[in-house]
Amino acid sequence: MSCSPNPATCRTAAAATVMLAAWLLAMPSMAAEPPEGVWDLIDLTTLILRLKLFLSDFWMLVEWIAWLTGAAAVVIGVNAAGRRADQGPGQGGWAGPIAWMLSGFALLSIPKLVDSLTATMIPGQWTHATSQIFSTAPNLMAAFDGAAAAETIVGILRIIQFIGFLAVFRGILLLNAAAQPAQRATVGAGMTHLAGGALAVNISAVLGILDGLISA
């Protein structure tokens, strides 16, 4: 294949070929026997379990990113407050610097923030552990029988928790942006992300409450 007309296209095709080969090597059952249907291409349980294992390490990375972002936000807020104090109203109001500092502190302690939001919205003692979902919501989980089904459900719930964590992260950033001049972000969007994200992180508690309502 000649790369002279468009080298970028050739490099992209080569990268895609390498990724496809790596995927086939990682999923030998796919390459061993041609599937009959589209859904047979992927073993859903295996895919979810691999994604769950990946999220375990990636979640820690995102928490570090949140911590570093929070530290940077606090520094930006302190500097902005210093400029506002030295140069007066010409540097804008106090809302911007205060929002930077508050969002920074929230990101520095985002796990505790999620716990506080959950305690506010969902009273009582609930566990974050998705592995306990079959005892937390036995009626809802009664239809899922077998080890493979259990592992799949736990993996799906873990993915939902990670999406919720990202939503809380984004909600803090949206609230900060809403306080800055010339920004289109709204407080409502930030609060929606915070509330929805906290509920997603505590999906086991949410399902437990639904299970209680169904069995009542």
N, C-alpha and C positions, 0 to 999 in steps of 0.2 A: 504494500500500500504506500503510495507516494504522499508525503507530507508537504510538498512544495506549495500547493495552492493555499492551504490554510493549516499552518503548524498547530494552532490552538485546537482545531478540531481533531487533529490526529492525536494530540496528547490526551484530550478528553476521551477519545475512543479507547486508547490504550489503558487509561485509568479505569474506565468502566469494565474492560475485559479482565483486568486484575481483580477488581472487586467481585465480579461474577465468579471467577475461578475460586476466590477465597470463600465465597458463600457456598459454593458447591462442595468444597472440601469440608466446610464446617457442618454441612448437612448431607452426609453420605447417602442417607436413605433416599434423598431426592434424585441423586444421580444414578442410583443402583437400578431403579425400575421406573420407567416412564409412567407418570400419573394419568389417570383417566379423566379427572376433572380439575378445575382450578383450585378448589379447596383442598385437594389432596397434595398440593405442592408443599404445604407447610404443616408440620405437626404443631397444632395450636398450643398444646401443653408445653412442648419443648421450647417453642418460641417465647412464650410468656415467662418460663422459668429462666431462660437466658437473659431476657430483658430485666427480670427482677434482680438477677445477680449483677448485671451491669449497673442498675440504678443504685445498688448498695454503695458502690464506690463513687458513682457520679453525684449522688446526693451529697456526700461529704465534700466533694469539690464545689458544688453549688453553695453549700454552707460557708465554705472559705471565701468564695466570691462575695457572698452577702456580707460577711464580716469585713472584708477589705473595702467593699463599697460603703459600708457604714462608717468605717474609720475615715475614709476620704470625705464623706458627707459632713462629718463633724468638723473636720479641718476647714472645709469650704465655708461652713456656717460660721465658725469662729472668725475666719478672715473677713467674711462679708459683714459680720457684726462690728468688727474693728473698723472697717472702712466707713460704715454707717455712723459710728460714734465719732470718728475723727473728722469726716467731711460733711456730716449733717444730712438733711433730707435729699441732697443732690444724688446720693447713692441709693435712693429708694427707701421704702419703709422697713419696719422690723420683721414683717411677716416672712419675707424670704429667708433671712438668716436663721430665724427661729425654726422654720420648717426644715431647713437643711440639718440643723442640729438634732431636732426631734426624730426625723427620719433616719439619721445616722445612728442614734441610740437604739431605735427600733430594730434596725438591721443588725446591730451588734448583739442584740439579745432576741433574735427572731424566734428561737424555739420557745422561750418563755412568753413571748408575745402571743404565739399560737395557743399556748396553754391558757393564757388569760382570756383570750377571745372565746375559747371553747367553754371555759368555766362560766363565762357570762351568758352564752347562748344555750348551753346544755348543762343544767345542774345535775349534781350527782357524781359518783365515782365511776369513771369509764376508762378502759384501757385503749392505748393506741395500737396494741399488737394485733395485726390482722390474723395471726395464727389462732387467736382466740375467738374468731368470728362464729365458729360453729357452736360455741357455748354462749356467746353473747346474743346471737340471733338464731336460735335453733329452729324456729318455725320457718323462717325465710330460707334457711340453708338445708331444709329437710329434703328438698328435691335433688340435691347434689350428693350422690353416693359414690364412694370409691376414692382411693388415694389420688388418682390422676385428677379427678374433678375437684377434690379439695385443694390440691396444689395449684390448679388453674385459678380457682376463685381467690385464693390467698395472693397469688401473683397479680391478678387484676386489681385487687384492692390496694396492693402496694403501689401499683402504677397510678391509681387515683390519688393516693396520698402524695406522691411526688408532684403530680400536676397541681394539687392544692398548695403545696409548698411554694411552687413557682408563682401561683396566683397571689399568695400573701406577699411574696417578694415584689411582684409587680404592683400590688396595691399600695405598698409603702412608697414606691417611686412615683405613682400617680398622685398620691396625696401631696408629696413634696412638690411635684410639678404644678399642681393646682394652686399652690401658694406663690409661685414665681410669676413675675410679670411676663406678658406676651406668650403665655402658654395656654393651650386649648384643653388641657386635662381638667377634669371636674372632680370635686370631692365625692360626688355620688359614685362615680366609676371606681375611685380608690376604695371606698367603703364596701362596694359590692365585691371587689376582688378580695378584700380582707375577710369578709364574712363567708363568702363561698369557698375561699381557700381553706379557712379554718375548719369548716364543715367537712371538706374533702380530706384533709389530713386526719380528721377524726371520723372517718367513714364507718369505722366499727361501732362507734357510739351512735351515729345516726341510724344505722341499720338495727342496732339494739333497741332504740326507741320505737322504730317502725314495727319491729317484731312484737314489742310489748303492746302496741296499739292493735295489731292484728289479733293477738291471742287474748286480748281483754274481752 
